[in-house]
Amino acid sequence: MDRLSEARRWLSEAEWDLGTAKDLLKLGRYNAAAFYAQQAAEKAVKAMLYGLGEVPIGHSVRELLERFASLSGQDVGSLMSSARELDRHYVPSRYPNALPSGTPHEAYDEPTAGRAIACAEEVLAFAKRFLRNLGL
């Protein structure tokens, strides 16, 4: 599969995950909404890396963006705060032992999930612009 086809597949899944995050927010499944927001951003950045011909490894949105910036020369500074926010939700949103007490579904609330979704939207918008410029 060529790099743009692979990038397209990853961007499609990123968009799907963002939609899932929004659906989960409406249902009050805030921890899951935050996790899917993180997944959407992770996959969007991986789509950009595939677009560059790279095979991305890892789950940190911040680290993936840093790799993308080093390869592409693109300024991603405006996305780093969102990347850091999203990385905070990769494990604690799913595993009770990542929290000092209680469960992820008790620890998350609507504002937290909403912020995660807004961060993911920012990353996806950047990815779409970049990939459009590649001809996707």
C-alpha positions in Angstrom: 0.0 0.0 0.0 1.4 3.4 -0.9 2.0 6.1 1.8 -1.0 8.3 0.9 -3.4 5.4 1.0 -2.1 4.4 4.4 -2.3 8.0 5.6 -5.9 8.1 4.4 -6.8 4.9 6.3 -5.3 6.3 9.5 -7.0 9.7 9.1 -10.3 8.0 8.5 -10.0 6.0 11.7 -8.9 9.2 13.6 -12.1 10.9 12.4 -14.1 7.9 13.4 -12.6 7.9 16.9 -13.3 11.6 17.3 -16.9 10.9 16.5 -17.0 8.1 19.0 -15.5 10.4 21.6 -18.3 12.9 21.0 -20.9 10.2 21.2 -19.5 9.0 24.5 -19.5 12.5 25.8 -23.2 12.8 25.1 -23.8 9.5 27.0 -21.8 10.7 30.0 -19.1 8.1 29.5 -16.5 10.8 30.2 -13.4 8.6 30.8 -14.0 6.7 27.5 -14.6 10.0 25.7 -11.3 11.3 26.8 -9.6 8.0 25.8 -11.1 8.1 22.3 -10.1 11.7 22.0 -6.5 10.7 22.7 -6.8 7.9 20.2 -8.1 10.2 17.5 -5.2 12.6 17.9 -2.7 9.7 18.0 -4.0 8.3 14.8 -4.1 11.7 13.1 -0.4 12.3 13.8 0.3 8.7 12.7 -1.5 9.5 9.4 0.8 12.5 8.9 3.8 10.3 9.6 2.6 7.7 7.1 2.1 10.5 4.6 5.8 11.3 5.0 6.6 7.6 4.4 7.4 6.8 8.0 6.1 3.9 10.0 5.1 5.4 13.4 5.7 3.6 16.6 4.4 4.6 20.1 1.3 6.1 21.6 2.4 9.5 22.9 0.8 12.3 20.9 3.6 14.6 22.0 6.4 12.3 21.0 4.8 11.5 17.7 4.4 15.2 17.0 8.0 15.8 17.8 9.0 13.0 15.4 6.7 14.5 12.7 8.2 18.0 13.2 11.8 16.7 13.0 11.0 14.9 9.7 8.8 17.6 8.1 10.2 20.8 9.4 6.6 21.8 10.3 6.1 24.0 13.4 3.9 22.0 15.8 4.5 24.3 18.8 0.8 25.4 18.9 -0.2 21.7 19.3 2.1 20.7 22.1 -0.2 21.8 24.9 -3.0 19.8 23.4 -0.7 16.8 22.9 0.4 16.9 26.6 -3.2 17.1 27.7 -4.2 14.1 25.6 -1.3 12.0 26.7 -2.6 12.3 30.3 -5.6 10.3 29.3 -4.0 7.3 27.6 -3.7 5.1 30.7 -5.7 6.7 33.6 -8.9 6.9 31.6 -9.0 3.1 31.4 -7.2 1.5 34.4 -8.3 1.8 38.0 -4.7 1.1 39.2 -3.5 4.3 37.4 -5.5 6.3 40.0 -4.9 6.8 43.7 -8.4 5.5 44.4 -11.7 4.9 42.8 -12.3 4.1 39.1 -11.8 6.0 35.9 -15.5 6.4 35.3 -15.7 8.1 38.7 -12.7 10.3 38.2 -13.7 11.8 34.8 -16.2 14.5 34.3 -17.8 16.4 31.4 -15.4 19.4 31.4 -12.4 17.1 31.4 -13.7 15.0 28.5 -14.8 18.2 26.6 -11.3 19.6 26.9 -9.8 16.3 25.6 -12.1 16.4 22.6 -11.3 20.1 21.9 -7.6 19.1 21.9 -8.2 16.2 19.6 -10.1 18.5 17.2 -7.1 20.9 17.1 -4.7 18.0 16.2 -7.1 16.6 13.6 -7.6 20.0 11.9 -3.8 20.4 11.6 -3.4 16.9 10.2 -6.1 17.4 7.6 -4.5 20.6 6.4 -1.1 18.9 6.2 -2.4 15.9 4.4 -4.4 18.0 2.0 -1.2 19.8 1.1 0.3 16.3 0.3 -2.5 15.6 -2.1 -4.7 13.5 0.2 
